[in-house]
């Protein structure tokens, strides 16, 4: 028990009740660190024609595919970077484009996307 207290004492206690803080705490317990970037479902869907009329299960699955592909792209750093705009969002946009292609969806090319759900504000 004394050992657990010493180990825990060296880690930061996350007081914030957010999903990101909880994940960050769990990841740190494994001795790992990660960047956690919340992406709003509507912001991911803004590039997909008909996204707002999809069934919730289908739109959730599309978002999961985008996030899985985004994670892979970030790990491999095998992406095109649009130097005119936000580099991270250009990678997100490329992932959405690929998922659209894989699922037979039409990609809408515009730049009205924001982090943290601010696109609908």
N, CA, C and O atoms as CSV, one atom per row, in Angstrom:
chain,resi,resn,atom,element,x,y,z
A,1,UNK,N,N,0.818,-1.180,0.000
A,1,UNK,CA,C,0.000,0.000,0.000
A,1,UNK,C,C,0.873,1.259,0.000
A,1,UNK,O,O,0.529,2.249,-0.646
A,2,UNK,N,N,1.966,1.229,0.699
A,2,UNK,CA,C,2.870,2.371,0.739
A,2,UNK,C,C,3.451,2.649,-0.652
A,2,UNK,O,O,3.628,3.802,-1.043
A,3,UNK,N,N,3.739,1.590,-1.378
A,3,UNK,CA,C,4.289,1.721,-2.724
A,3,UNK,C,C,3.281,2.397,-3.653
A,3,UNK,O,O,3.653,3.257,-4.452
A,4,UNK,N,N,2.007,2.010,-3.552
A,4,UNK,CA,C,0.965,2.621,-4.375
A,4,UNK,C,C,0.871,4.120,-4.142
A,4,UNK,O,O,0.699,4.887,-5.090
A,5,UNK,N,N,0.984,4.546,-2.879
A,5,UNK,CA,C,0.906,5.967,-2.555
A,5,UNK,C,C,2.082,6.724,-3.149
A,5,UNK,O,O,1.912,7.848,-3.623
A,6,UNK,N,N,3.291,6.124,-3.134
A,6,UNK,CA,C,4.452,6.775,-3.719
A,6,UNK,C,C,4.287,6.912,-5.226
A,6,UNK,O,O,4.562,7.966,-5.800
A,7,UNK,N,N,3.832,5.825,-5.865
A,7,UNK,CA,C,3.630,5.861,-7.309
A,7,UNK,C,C,2.566,6.892,-7.676
A,7,UNK,O,O,2.740,7.657,-8.625
A,8,UNK,N,N,1.490,6.910,-6.941
A,8,UNK,CA,C,0.390,7.828,-7.234
A,8,UNK,C,C,0.810,9.272,-6.972
A,8,UNK,O,O,0.368,10.190,-7.663
A,9,UNK,N,N,1.658,9.466,-5.976
A,9,UNK,CA,C,2.107,10.804,-5.631
A,9,UNK,C,C,2.927,11.452,-6.739
A,9,UNK,O,O,2.983,12.678,-6.831
A,10,UNK,N,N,3.556,10.651,-7.568
A,10,UNK,CA,C,4.361,11.206,-8.651
A,10,UNK,C,C,3.512,11.576,-9.858
A,10,UNK,O,O,3.993,12.252,-10.767
A,11,UNK,N,N,2.263,11.145,-9.879
A,11,UNK,CA,C,1.381,11.454,-11.003
A,11,UNK,C,C,0.489,12.639,-10.668
A,11,UNK,O,O,0.189,12.893,-9.502
A,12,UNK,N,N,0.079,13.342,-11.674
A,12,UNK,CA,C,-0.828,14.464,-11.498
A,12,UNK,C,C,-2.229,13.930,-11.202
A,12,UNK,O,O,-2.667,12.961,-11.823
A,13,UNK,N,N,-2.917,14.545,-10.276
A,13,UNK,CA,C,-4.319,14.224,-10.025
A,13,UNK,C,C,-5.168,15.138,-10.891
A,13,UNK,O,O,-5.085,16.361,-10.780
A,14,UNK,N,N,-5.976,14.552,-11.745
A,14,UNK,CA,C,-6.848,15.346,-12.604
A,14,UNK,C,C,-8.145,15.645,-11.876
A,14,UNK,O,O,-8.912,14.737,-11.558
A,15,UNK,N,N,-8.381,16.898,-11.620
A,15,UNK,CA,C,-9.586,17.319,-10.896
A,15,UNK,C,C,-10.743,17.621,-11.847
A,15,UNK,O,O,-11.905,17.608,-11.441
A,16,UNK,N,N,-10.426,17.890,-13.103
A,16,UNK,CA,C,-11.446,18.266,-14.071
A,16,UNK,C,C,-12.286,17.040,-14.419
A,16,UNK,O,O,-11.747,15.963,-14.677
A,17,UNK,N,N,-13.578,17.205,-14.425
A,17,UNK,CA,C,-14.478,16.108,-14.773
A,17,UNK,C,C,-14.759,16.125,-16.269
A,17,UNK,O,O,-15.888,16.379,-16.689
A,18,UNK,N,N,-13.755,15.860,-17.058
A,18,UNK,CA,C,-13.953,15.812,-18.500
A,18,UNK,C,C,-13.490,14.462,-19.012
A,18,UNK,O,O,-12.684,13.781,-18.378
A,19,UNK,N,N,-14.007,14.092,-20.153
A,19,UNK,CA,C,-13.626,12.823,-20.766
A,19,UNK,C,C,-12.127,12.826,-21.059
A,19,UNK,O,O,-11.443,11.826,-20.838
A,20,UNK,N,N,-11.619,13.967,-21.561
A,20,UNK,CA,C,-10.209,14.054,-21.900
A,20,UNK,C,C,-9.326,13.852,-20.672
A,20,UNK,O,O,-8.313,13.156,-20.739
A,21,UNK,N,N,-9.713,14.464,-19.546
A,21,UNK,CA,C,-8.920,14.332,-18.320
A,21,UNK,C,C,-8.923,12.881,-17.829
A,21,UNK,O,O,-7.896,12.377,-17.375
A,22,UNK,N,N,-10.069,12.217,-17.919
A,22,UNK,CA,C,-10.153,10.827,-17.479
A,22,UNK,C,C,-9.294,9.918,-18.352
A,22,UNK,O,O,-8.597,9.040,-17.843
A,23,UNK,N,N,-9.344,10.131,-19.677
A,23,UNK,CA,C,-8.501,9.344,-20.571
A,23,UNK,C,C,-7.036,9.622,-20.312
A,23,UNK,O,O,-6.221,8.701,-20.266
A,24,UNK,N,N,-6.702,10.885,-20.143
A,24,UNK,CA,C,-5.309,11.260,-19.915
A,24,UNK,C,C,-4.788,10.590,-18.641
A,24,UNK,O,O,-3.659,10.102,-18.611
A,25,UNK,N,N,-5.604,10.569,-17.601
A,25,UNK,CA,C,-5.209,9.938,-16.346
A,25,UNK,C,C,-4.991,8.436,-16.540
A,25,UNK,O,O,-4.001,7.882,-16.062
A,26,UNK,N,N,-5.919,7.780,-17.243
A,26,UNK,CA,C,-5.790,6.341,-17.498
A,26,UNK,C,C,-4.547,6.028,-18.327
A,26,UNK,O,O,-3.845,5.053,-18.061
A,27,UNK,N,N,-4.284,6.852,-19.321
A,27,UNK,CA,C,-3.120,6.637,-20.180
A,27,UNK,C,C,-1.829,6.821,-19.390
A,27,UNK,O,O,-0.877,6.060,-19.568
A,28,UNK,N,N,-1.792,7.833,-18.515
A,28,UNK,CA,C,-0.592,8.071,-17.704
A,28,UNK,C,C,-0.319,6.921,-16.748
A,28,UNK,O,O,0.838,6.623,-16.452
A,29,UNK,N,N,-1.372,6.272,-16.262
A,29,UNK,CA,C,-1.183,5.117,-15.378
A,29,UNK,C,C,-0.446,4.003,-16.103
A,29,UNK,O,O,0.237,3.196,-15.473
A,30,UNK,N,N,-0.578,3.953,-17.421
A,30,UNK,CA,C,0.121,2.945,-18.226
A,30,UNK,C,C,1.528,3.394,-18.605
A,30,UNK,O,O,2.249,2.682,-19.303
A,31,UNK,N,N,1.910,4.581,-18.138
A,31,UNK,CA,C,3.225,5.107,-18.465
A,31,UNK,C,C,3.291,5.687,-19.863
A,31,UNK,O,O,4.366,5.766,-20.458
A,32,UNK,N,N,2.144,6.092,-20.389
A,32,UNK,CA,C,2.060,6.636,-21.744
A,32,UNK,C,C,1.534,8.062,-21.682
A,32,UNK,O,O,0.934,8.466,-20.686
A,33,UNK,N,N,1.754,8.802,-22.719
A,33,UNK,CA,C,1.229,10.160,-22.835
A,33,UNK,C,C,0.613,10.313,-24.210
A,33,UNK,O,O,1.073,9.707,-25.178
A,34,UNK,N,N,-0.428,11.121,-24.293
A,34,UNK,CA,C,-1.131,11.275,-25.556
A,34,UNK,C,C,-1.699,12.675,-25.683
A,34,UNK,O,O,-1.954,13.357,-24.690
A,35,UNK,N,N,-1.885,13.078,-26.902
A,35,UNK,CA,C,-2.585,14.325,-27.188
A,35,UNK,C,C,-4.038,13.957,-27.436
A,35,UNK,O,O,-4.335,13.117,-28.285
A,36,UNK,N,N,-4.927,14.573,-26.708
A,36,UNK,CA,C,-6.348,14.282,-26.853
A,36,UNK,C,C,-7.018,15.531,-27.399
A,36,UNK,O,O,-7.046,16.572,-26.742
A,37,UNK,N,N,-7.558,15.418,-28.610
A,37,UNK,CA,C,-8.186,16.559,-29.278
A,37,UNK,C,C,-9.650,16.230,-29.525
A,37,UNK,O,O,-9.954,15.359,-30.340
A,38,UNK,N,N,-10.557,16.904,-28.841
A,38,UNK,CA,C,-11.976,16.635,-29.070
A,38,UNK,C,C,-12.429,17.204,-30.411
A,38,UNK,O,O,-12.182,18.370,-30.719
A,39,UNK,N,N,-13.086,16.377,-31.191
A,39,UNK,CA,C,-13.642,16.801,-32.472
A,39,UNK,C,C,-15.152,16.590,-32.415
A,39,UNK,O,O,-15.617,15.479,-32.155
A,40,UNK,N,N,-15.904,17.633,-32.654
A,40,UNK,CA,C,-17.354,17.555,-32.605
A,40,UNK,C,C,-17.884,16.763,-33.805
A,40,UNK,O,O,-17.383,16.890,-34.923
A,41,UNK,N,N,-18.896,15.953,-33.550
A,41,UNK,CA,C,-19.495,15.119,-34.588
A,41,UNK,C,C,-19.972,15.964,-35.772
A,41,UNK,O,O,-19.771,15.593,-36.928
A,42,UNK,N,N,-20.595,17.085,-35.478
A,42,UNK,CA,C,-21.113,17.945,-36.546
A,42,UNK,C,C,-19.984,18.560,-37.366
A,42,UNK,O,O,-20.143,18.777,-38.568
A,43,UNK,N,N,-18.857,18.839,-36.740
A,43,UNK,CA,C,-17.722,19.388,-37.476
A,43,UNK,C,C,-17.117,18.349,-38.418
A,43,UNK,O,O,-16.663,18.695,-39.509
A,44,UNK,N,N,-17.108,17.092,-38.012
A,44,UNK,CA,C,-16.640,16.037,-38.905
A,44,UNK,C,C,-17.620,15.844,-40.058
A,44,UNK,O,O,-17.216,15.613,-41.198
A,45,UNK,N,N,-18.895,15.940,-39.752
A,45,UNK,CA,C,-19.931,15.706,-40.756
A,45,UNK,C,C,-20.143,16.853,-41.726
A,45,UNK,O,O,-20.817,16.684,-42.742
A,46,UNK,N,N,-19.580,18.018,-41.431
A,46,UNK,CA,C,-19.793,19.167,-42.301
A,46,UNK,C,C,-19.220,18.954,-43.699
A,46,UNK,O,O,-19.659,19.601,-44.650
A,47,UNK,N,N,-18.250,18.059,-43.837
A,47,UNK,CA,C,-17.658,17.759,-45.138
A,47,UNK,C,C,-18.416,16.673,-45.896
A,47,UNK,O,O,-18.062,16.368,-47.035
A,48,UNK,N,N,-19.445,16.085,-45.298
A,48,UNK,CA,C,-20.126,14.942,-45.894
A,48,UNK,C,C,-21.543,15.338,-46.282
A,48,UNK,O,O,-22.349,15.732,-45.440
A,49,UNK,N,N,-21.824,15.227,-47.555
A,49,UNK,CA,C,-23.164,15.567,-48.034
A,49,UNK,C,C,-24.171,14.547,-47.498
A,49,UNK,O,O,-23.956,13.340,-47.609
A,50,UNK,N,N,-25.254,15.029,-46.927
A,50,UNK,CA,C,-26.297,14.160,-46.392
A,50,UNK,C,C,-26.029,13.661,-44.985
A,50,UNK,O,O,-26.797,12.849,-44.469
A,51,UNK,N,N,-24.969,14.121,-44.355
A,51,UNK,CA,C,-24.610,13.658,-43.011
A,51,UNK,C,C,-25.710,13.979,-41.999
A,51,UNK,O,O,-26.009,13.170,-41.121
A,52,UNK,N,N,-26.305,15.155,-42.125
A,52,UNK,CA,C,-27.326,15.584,-41.166
A,52,UNK,C,C,-28.622,14.794,-41.267
A,52,UNK,O,O,-29.445,14.852,-40.354
A,53,UNK,N,N,-28.823,14.058,-42.355
A,53,UNK,CA,C,-30.039,13.252,-42.493
A,53,UNK,C,C,-29.792,11.758,-42.279
A,53,UNK,O,O,-30.721,10.957,-42.386
A,54,UNK,N,N,-28.555,11.380,-41.977
A,54,UNK,CA,C,-28.234,9.966,-41.726
A,54,UNK,C,C,-28.835,9.511,-40.406
A,54,UNK,O,O,-29.082,10.318,-39.509
A,55,UNK,N,N,-29.068,8.198,-40.299
A,55,UNK,CA,C,-29.441,7.636,-39.005
A,55,UNK,C,C,-28.269,7.807,-38.059
A,55,UNK,O,O,-27.115,7.823,-38.487
A,56,UNK,N,N,-28.561,7.935,-36.778
A,56,UNK,CA,C,-27.513,8.182,-35.795
A,56,UNK,C,C,-26.466,7.069,-35.782
A,56,UNK,O,O,-25.273,7.348,-35.657
A,57,UNK,N,N,-26.895,5.820,-35.909
A,57,UNK,CA,C,-25.934,4.716,-35.894
A,57,UNK,C,C,-24.981,4.793,-37.084
A,57,UNK,O,O,-23.791,4.508,-36.951
A,58,UNK,N,N,-25.506,5.180,-38.246
A,58,UNK,CA,C,-24.652,5.295,-39.432
A,58,UNK,C,C,-23.685,6.468,-39.300
A,58,UNK,O,O,-22.506,6.339,-39.630
A,59,UNK,N,N,-24.174,7.609,-38.821
A,59,UNK,CA,C,-23.287,8.777,-38.681
A,59,UNK,C,C,-22.223,8.529,-37.615
A,59,UNK,O,O,-21.083,8.969,-37.764
A,60,UNK,N,N,-22.587,7.828,-36.540
A,60,UNK,CA,C,-21.595,7.487,-35.512
A,60,UNK,C,C,-20.517,6.571,-36.075
A,60,UNK,O,O,-19.336,6.734,-35.768
A,61,UNK,N,N,-20.919,5.614,-36.895
A,61,UNK,CA,C,-19.953,4.683,-37.488
A,61,UNK,C,C,-19.030,5.411,-38.454
A,61,UNK,O,O,-17.836,5.116,-38.504
A,62,UNK,N,N,-19.555,6.348,-39.214
A,62,UNK,CA,C,-18.726,7.147,-40.126
A,62,UNK,C,C,-17.696,7.938,-39.318
A,62,UNK,O,O,-16.523,7.996,-39.689
A,63,UNK,N,N,-18.133,8.546,-38.215
A,63,UNK,CA,C,-17.208,9.310,-37.359
A,63,UNK,C,C,-16.126,8.410,-36.779
A,63,UNK,O,O,-14.962,8.805,-36.712
A,64,UNK,N,N,-16.498,7.202,-36.359
A,64,UNK,CA,C,-15.503,6.262,-35.832
A,64,UNK,C,C,-14.467,5.913,-36.898
A,64,UNK,O,O,-13.273,5.834,-36.607
A,65,UNK,N,N,-14.923,5.707,-38.127
A,65,UNK,CA,C,-13.992,5.395,-39.221
A,65,UNK,C,C,-13.033,6.552,-39.457
A,65,UNK,O,O,-11.838,6.345,-39.666
A,66,UNK,N,N,-13.562,7.772,-39.422
A,66,UNK,CA,C,-12.722,8.954,-39.616
A,66,UNK,C,C,-11.663,9.037,-38.522
A,66,UNK,O,O,-10.492,9.284,-38.810
A,67,UNK,N,N,-12.069,8.833,-37.267
A,67,UNK,CA,C,-11.134,8.913,-36.142
A,67,UNK,C,C,-10.090,7.805,-36.218
A,67,UNK,O,O,-8.912,8.046,-35.956
A,68,UNK,N,N,-10.512,6.591,-36.573
A,68,UNK,CA,C,-9.547,5.487,-36.715
A,68,UNK,C,C,-8.520,5.796,-37.801
A,68,UNK,O,O,-7.325,5.567,-37.615
A,69,UNK,N,N,-8.986,6.311,-38.923
A,69,UNK,CA,C,-8.084,6.658,-40.007
A,69,UNK,C,C,-7.182,7.825,-39.607
A,69,UNK,O,O,-5.994,7.836,-39.930
A,70,UNK,N,N,-7.746,8.800,-38.908
A,70,UNK,CA,C,-6.971,9.947,-38.443
A,70,UNK,C,C,-5.851,9.504,-37.499
A,70,UNK,O,O,-4.720,9.982,-37.593
A,71,UNK,N,N,-6.181,8.587,-36.592
A,71,UNK,CA,C,-5.174,8.065,-35.669
A,71,UNK,C,C,-4.043,7.390,-36.441
A,71,UNK,O,O,-2.867,7.602,-36.141
A,72,UNK,N,N,-4.398,6.583,-37.428
A,72,UNK,CA,C,-3.390,5.914,-38.252
A,72,UNK,C,C,-2.536,6.931,-39.002
A,72,UNK,O,O,-1.312,6.806,-39.040
A,73,UNK,N,N,-3.174,7.936,-39.599
A,73,UNK,CA,C,-2.444,8.962,-40.348
A,73,UNK,C,C,-1.483,9.726,-39.440
A,73,UNK,O,O,-0.365,10.043,-39.845
A,74,UNK,N,N,-1.916,10.020,-38.217
A,74,UNK,CA,C,-1.062,10.764,-37.299
A,74,UNK,C,C,0.137,9.917,-36.860
A,74,UNK,O,O,1.245,10.432,-36.714
A,75,UNK,N,N,-0.089,8.630,-36.653
A,75,UNK,CA,C,0.999,7.741,-36.256
A,75,UNK,C,C,2.003,7.593,-37.400
A,75,UNK,O,O,3.212,7.669,-37.181
A,76,UNK,N,N,1.508,7.383,-38.607
A,76,UNK,CA,C,2.374,7.149,-39.761
A,76,UNK,C,C,2.940,8.445,-40.338
A,76,UNK,O,O,3.943,8.428,-41.051
A,77,UNK,N,N,2.292,9.567,-40.025
A,77,UNK,CA,C,2.663,10.868,-40.600
A,77,UNK,C,C,2.767,10.764,-42.119
A,77,UNK,O,O,3.659,11.330,-42.751
A,78,UNK,N,N,1.820,10.018,-42.673
A,78,UNK,CA,C,1.788,9.782,-44.112
A,78,UNK,C,C,0.618,10.581,-44.679
A,78,UNK,O,O,-0.374,10.013,-45.135
A,79,UNK,N,N,0.748,11.893,-44.646
A,79,UNK,CA,C,-0.385,12.712,-45.052
A,79,UNK,C,C,0.050,13.911,-45.873
A,79,UNK,O,O,1.210,14.323,-45.856
A,80,UNK,N,N,-0.923,14.456,-46.594
A,80,UNK,CA,C,-0.687,15.697,-47.334
A,80,UNK,C,C,-0.985,16.840,-46.381
A,80,UNK,O,O,-1.973,16.805,-45.649
A,81,UNK,N,N,-0.151,17.828,-46.390
A,81,UNK,CA,C,-0.399,18.966,-45.503
A,81,UNK,C,C,-0.674,20.195,-46.346
A,81,UNK,O,O,0.130,20.581,-47.195
A,82,UNK,N,N,-1.821,20.801,-46.098
A,82,UNK,CA,C,-2.207,22.040,-46.759
A,82,UNK,C,C,-1.563,23.177,-45.978
A,82,UNK,O,O,-2.011,23.517,-44.883
A,83,UNK,N,N,-0.516,23.759,-46.540
A,83,UNK,CA,C,0.216,24.794,-45.799
A,83,UNK,C,C,-0.529,26.126,-45.774
A,83,UNK,O,O,-0.111,27.047,-45.073
A,84,UNK,N,N,-1.626,26.247,-46.526
A,84,UNK,CA,C,-2.390,27.488,-46.527
A,84,UNK,C,C,-3.264,27.603,-45.280
A,84,UNK,O,O,-3.585,28.710,-44.847
A,85,UNK,N,N,-3.647,26.477,-44.706
A,85,UNK,CA,C,-4.566,26.503,-43.576
A,85,UNK,C,C,-4.018,25.789,-42.366
A,85,UNK,O,O,-2.809,25.602,-42.227
A,86,UNK,N,N,-4.913,25.396,-41.502
A,86,UNK,CA,C,-4.581,24.672,-40.280
A,86,UNK,C,C,-4.068,23.282,-40.661
A,86,UNK,O,O,-4.781,22.514,-41.307
A,87,UNK,N,N,-2.865,22.964,-40.274
A,87,UNK,CA,C,-2.265,21.680,-40.679
A,87,UNK,C,C,-3.030,20.480,-40.137
A,87,UNK,O,O,-3.252,19.508,-40.858
A,88,UNK,N,N,-3.436,20.542,-38.868
A,88,UNK,CA,C,-4.169,19.413,-38.289
A,88,UNK,C,C,-5.501,19.214,-39.004
A,88,UNK,O,O,-5.868,18.088,-39.340
A,89,UNK,N,N,-6.215,20.297,-39.233
A,89,UNK,CA,C,-7.522,20.173,-39.875
A,89,UNK,C,C,-7.390,19.730,-41.328
A,89,UNK,O,O,-8.317,19.126,-41.868
A,90,UNK,N,N,-6.260,20.017,-41.973
A,90,UNK,CA,C,-6.070,19.513,-43.335
A,90,UNK,C,C,-5.935,17.989,-43.318
A,90,UNK,O,O,-6.380,17.320,-44.250
A,91,UNK,N,N,-5.324,17.434,-42.263
A,91,UNK,CA,C,-5.230,15.980,-42.122
A,91,UNK,C,C,-6.614,15.398,-41.849
A,91,UNK,O,O,-6.972,14.363,-42.411
A,92,UNK,N,N,-7.396,16.059,-40.988
A,92,UNK,CA,C,-8.770,15.616,-40.716
A,92,UNK,C,C,-9.570,15.601,-42.011
A,92,UNK,O,O,-10.291,14.644,-42.295
A,93,UNK,N,N,-9.439,16.662,-42.790
A,93,UNK,CA,C,-10.168,16.785,-44.056
A,93,UNK,C,C,-9.801,15.645,-45.014
A,93,UNK,O,O,-10.675,15.082,-45.673
A,94,UNK,N,N,-8.520,15.308,-45.089
A,94,UNK,CA,C,-8.088,14.204,-45.955
A,94,UNK,C,C,-8.671,12.872,-45.481
A,94,UNK,O,O,-9.037,12.025,-46.296
A,95,UNK,N,N,-8.757,12.688,-44.159
A,95,UNK,CA,C,-9.344,11.456,-43.609
A,95,UNK,C,C,-10.827,11.373,-43.944
A,95,UNK,O,O,-11.325,10.312,-44.321
A,96,UNK,N,N,-11.532,12.494,-43.807
A,96,UNK,CA,C,-12.959,12.514,-44.147
A,96,UNK,C,C,-13.128,12.187,-45.628
A,96,UNK,O,O,-14.029,11.436,-46.001
A,97,UNK,N,N,-12.267,12.747,-46.467
A,97,UNK,CA,C,-12.331,12.498,-47.914
A,97,UNK,C,C,-12.164,11.005,-48.203
A,97,UNK,O,O,-12.900,10.446,-49.016
A,98,UNK,N,N,-11.202,10.357,-47.543
A,98,UNK,CA,C,-10.966,8.926,-47.756
A,98,UNK,C,C,-12.145,8.084,-47.289
A,98,UNK,O,O,-12.543,7.138,-47.970
A,99,UNK,N,N,-12.712,8.426,-46.116
A,99,UNK,CA,C,-13.859,7.673,-45.598
A,99,UNK,C,C,-15.061,7.847,-46.517
A,99,UNK,O,O,-15.815,6.899,-46.735
A,100,UNK,N,N,-15.248,9.040,-47.054
A,100,UNK,CA,C,-16.327,9.261,-48.020
A,100,UNK,C,C,-16.148,8.352,-49.233
A,100,UNK,O,O,-17.093,7.715,-49.698
A,101,UNK,N,N,-14.929,8.308,-49.728
A,101,UNK,CA,C,-14.628,7.468,-50.893
A,101,UNK,C,C,-14.889,5.991,-50.584
A,101,UNK,O,O,-15.442,5.272,-51.417
A,102,UNK,N,N,-14.493,5.538,-49.391
A,102,UNK,CA,C,-14.666,4.128,-49.012
A,102,UNK,C,C,-16.133,3.749,-48.824
A,102,UNK,O,O,-16.511,2.594,-49.020
A,103,UNK,N,N,-16.966,4.739,-48.440
A,103,UNK,CA,C,-18.369,4.461,-48.150
A,103,UNK,C,C,-19.326,4.959,-49.219
A,103,UNK,O,O,-20.541,4.922,-49.028
A,104,UNK,N,N,-18.796,5.422,-50.336
A,104,UNK,CA,C,-19.644,5.892,-51.432
A,104,UNK,C,C,-20.422,7.157,-51.083
A,104,UNK,O,O,-21.533,7.360,-51.572
A,105,UNK,N,N,-19.840,8.006,-50.239
A,105,UNK,CA,C,-20.480,9.260,-49.859
A,105,UNK,C,C,-19.860,10.409,-50.632
A,105,UNK,O,O,-18.727,10.313,-51.104
A,106,UNK,N,N,-20.605,11.492,-50.759
A,106,UNK,CA,C,-20.088,12.649,-51.486
A,106,UNK,C,C,-19.400,13.611,-50.528
A,106,UNK,O,O,-19.985,14.031,-49.529
A,107,UNK,N,N,-18.160,13.955,-50.837
A,107,UNK,CA,C,-17.347,14.864,-50.033
A,107,UNK,C,C,-17.645,16.301,-50.442
A,107,UNK,O,O,-17.648,16.622,-51.630
A,108,UNK,N,N,-17.898,17.174,-49.455
A,108,UNK,CA,C,-18.107,18.598,-49.712
A,108,UNK,C,C,-16.819,19.323,-49.342
A,108,UNK,O,O,-16.357,19.238,-48.205
A,109,UNK,N,N,-16.248,20.027,-50.296
A,109,UNK,CA,C,-14.971,20.688,-50.061
A,109,UNK,C,C,-15.200,22.151,-49.690
A,109,UNK,O,O,-15.422,22.994,-50.559
A,110,UNK,N,N,-15.143,22.439,-48.407
A,110,UNK,CA,C,-15.202,23.819,-47.916
A,110,UNK,C,C,-14.461,23.895,-46.603
A,110,UNK,O,O,-14.095,22.866,-46.035
A,111,UNK,N,N,-14.239,25.084,-46.118
A,111,UNK,CA,C,-13.401,25.267,-44.930
A,111,UNK,C,C,-14.179,25.780,-43.717
A,111,UNK,O,O,-13.601,26.459,-42.869
A,112,UNK,N,N,-15.461,25.474,-43.616
A,112,UNK,CA,C,-16.262,25.930,-42.476
A,112,UNK,C,C,-16.268,24.895,-41.373
A,112,UNK,O,O,-17.330,24.410,-40.981
A,113,UNK,N,N,-15.089,24.549,-40.867
A,113,UNK,CA,C,-14.994,23.560,-39.798
A,113,UNK,C,C,-14.130,24.130,-38.681
A,113,UNK,O,O,-13.117,24.783,-38.933
A,114,UNK,N,N,-14.541,23.876,-37.455
A,114,UNK,CA,C,-13.859,24.423,-36.305
A,114,UNK,C,C,-13.657,23.323,-35.284
A,114,UNK,O,O,-14.371,22.320,-35.292
A,115,UNK,N,N,-12.697,23.507,-34.417
A,115,UNK,CA,C,-12.487,22.555,-33.327
A,115,UNK,C,C,-13.498,22.786,-32.218
A,115,UNK,O,O,-14.027,23.890,-32.085
A,116,UNK,N,N,-13.767,21.788,-31.442
A,116,UNK,CA,C,-14.610,21.848,-30.233
A,116,UNK,C,C,-16.041,22.268,-30.518
A,116,UNK,O,O,-16.669,22.901,-29.669
A,117,UNK,N,N,-16.572,21.940,-31.673
A,117,UNK,CA,C,-17.979,22.196,-31.938
A,117,UNK,C,C,-18.323,23.641,-32.175
A,117,UNK,O,O,-19.494,24.008,-32.080
A,118,UNK,N,N,-17.362,24.471,-32.476
A,118,UNK,CA,C,-17.644,25.887,-32.660
A,118,UNK,C,C,-18.214,26.186,-34.032
A,118,UNK,O,O,-18.608,27.320,-34.303
A,119,UNK,N,N,-18.266,25.189,-34.901
A,119,UNK,CA,C,-18.773,25.407,-36.248
A,119,UNK,C,C,-20.235,25.768,-36.264
A,119,UNK,O,O,-20.688,26.436,-37.194
A,120,UNK,N,N,-20.993,25.349,-35.266
A,120,UNK,CA,C,-22.425,25.635,-35.249
A,120,UNK,C,C,-22.740,26.874,-34.434
A,120,UNK,O,O,-23.906,27.252,-34.312
A,121,UNK,N,N,-21.719,27.515,-33.870
A,121,UNK,CA,C,-21.956,28.688,-33.009
A,121,UNK,C,C,-22.259,29.924,-33.833
A,121,UNK,O,O,-22.482,30.999,-33.274
